[in-house]
Amino acid sequence: MNRKNFIKNSAMAGMSFSLFPSSGIFAQGKNLQKVRLAIIGVGARGTGHLDLLLRRDDVDLVAICDVDDRVLKTAKEMITKSGKKMPQVYTGDINAWQKLVQQEKLDGVVIVTPWEWHKPMIIGALEAGIKYVASEVILGITLQDHWDVVKAAEKNKAHVMMLENVCYRRDVMAVLNMVRQGLFGELIHLQGGYQHDLREVLFNDGTSTYGHGVEFGEKAFSEAHWRTEHSVHRNGDLYPTHGVGPIAQYIDINRGNRFVSLCSFSSKARGLHNHVVKVGGNDHPNAKVKFKAGDVITTSINCANGETILLQHDTNLPRPYSLGFRVQGTEGLWMDVNNSIYLEGKSAENDKWDAAQSWLDKYDHPLWKRWSKETKGAGHGGMDFFVIHGFVEAIKRSAPTPMDVYDAAAYSAITPLSEQSIDLGNQTVEFPDFTSGQWMYRKPSFSLTDEY
């Protein structure tokens, strides 16, 4: 295409998008005082969201769904204790969720189930006419799953929000505030990841939620019942969204910028096998399992505006929790591992780190300033409050969710793309553009105010 035609076509695309901006692509309606919601999945993670919804006077919880009697019992006890009306309970078989989305008149649904169920449940809810769907990460298993969810949201003119809570971590949001005020200059390089010892999440004794054994799959309970199987059969960054979500907000991914290409490397796999042997002994049947997922997966991403990103997935070895954030620009950087900031010409001493906390306090994001009291008791240091708050407030206002289906797809697609790159001998692979070119015209919208 020659330059003249490119400019003409780009102008037409921009014109069409200006007629249908991000706030108007999907169906709009009147403001609501109270929203009718349901939760599919009330296990360990789901009860955290259940607690937050039960706290809100603007939410009418009309239905819950799960196939596990034990977790349903816990959820019912929580609801009774809250003083709220007991919602309709859907259970009995793995397709009970379909009855829920088809029979209940809902403003929105929150999906908190194993990863492989997210795509069918999201699309099933959309096709049932539900206009707001919130899903825990991950969005889908295959790359095609991600495209299917995007197309379903577009077809049904509905909103799909992935509940990526780390985007709301207090230090992460303070740094976002600093980025937007230009303190780091032009951003050049960013790092993050999921660096967290999950061995006692991936194995348990079949009774405990965490640890006390080395069972997984059918003999295990909670996440170990399903999540560990992914490490047996897949080799890639299985959980990229905690690291990449905040990074994407810093550099306006899908809103003036996008991921262009990706390359991933995998270390050898030792951590999960060693844990089984250490806790369960050499004779335990799971000591014979060959885990495919490397202990450390390293992924590099190039962006349309020239930034580079480094992500790491490191969950199978002994290590303290750290997401390894680094935000580096032409005028300084922040690193969460050593809780330090350096800003050229602004730090206390030249070429020496400042302790980060004073800077983070000074640039505390307006959302945290306004809502910090409401975050008390919410999971993960309070940041869980904000994903539910953002979802509910968007429904009440008939507005786009704080993170949309294009964000969900871009963050989550790193998993199948990293698998592809590793399988191809660490080749660089092209990153799909889920916005179909509209990233060039969309504007940043995440947490611009103190509302949600």
Secondary structure, DSSP 8 states (H G I E B T S, - for coil): --HHHHHHHHHHHHHHHHHS-TTTSS------SSEEEEEE--SHHHHHHHHHHHH-TTEEEEEEE-S-HHHHHHHHHHHHHHT----EEE-SSTTHHHHHHHHS--SEEEE-S-HHHHHHHHHHHHHTT-SEEEE-S---SSHHHHHHHHHHHHHHT-EEEE--GGGG-HHHHHHHHHHHTTTT-SEEEEEEEEE---HHHH-B-SSSSSBSS-B-GGG--GGGGTTHHHHHH--S-S--HHHHHHHHHHTTBTTTB-EEEEEEEE----HHHHHHHHHH-TTSGGGG----S-SEEEEEEEETTS-EEEEEEE-SSS---B---EEEETTEEEETTTTEEEETTTSSSTTS-EEHHHHHHHT--HHHHHHTTTTTT-TGGGHHHHHHHHHHHHHHHT---SS-HHHHHHHHTHHHHHHHHHHTTS--EE---TTTTGGGT----TT-SS--
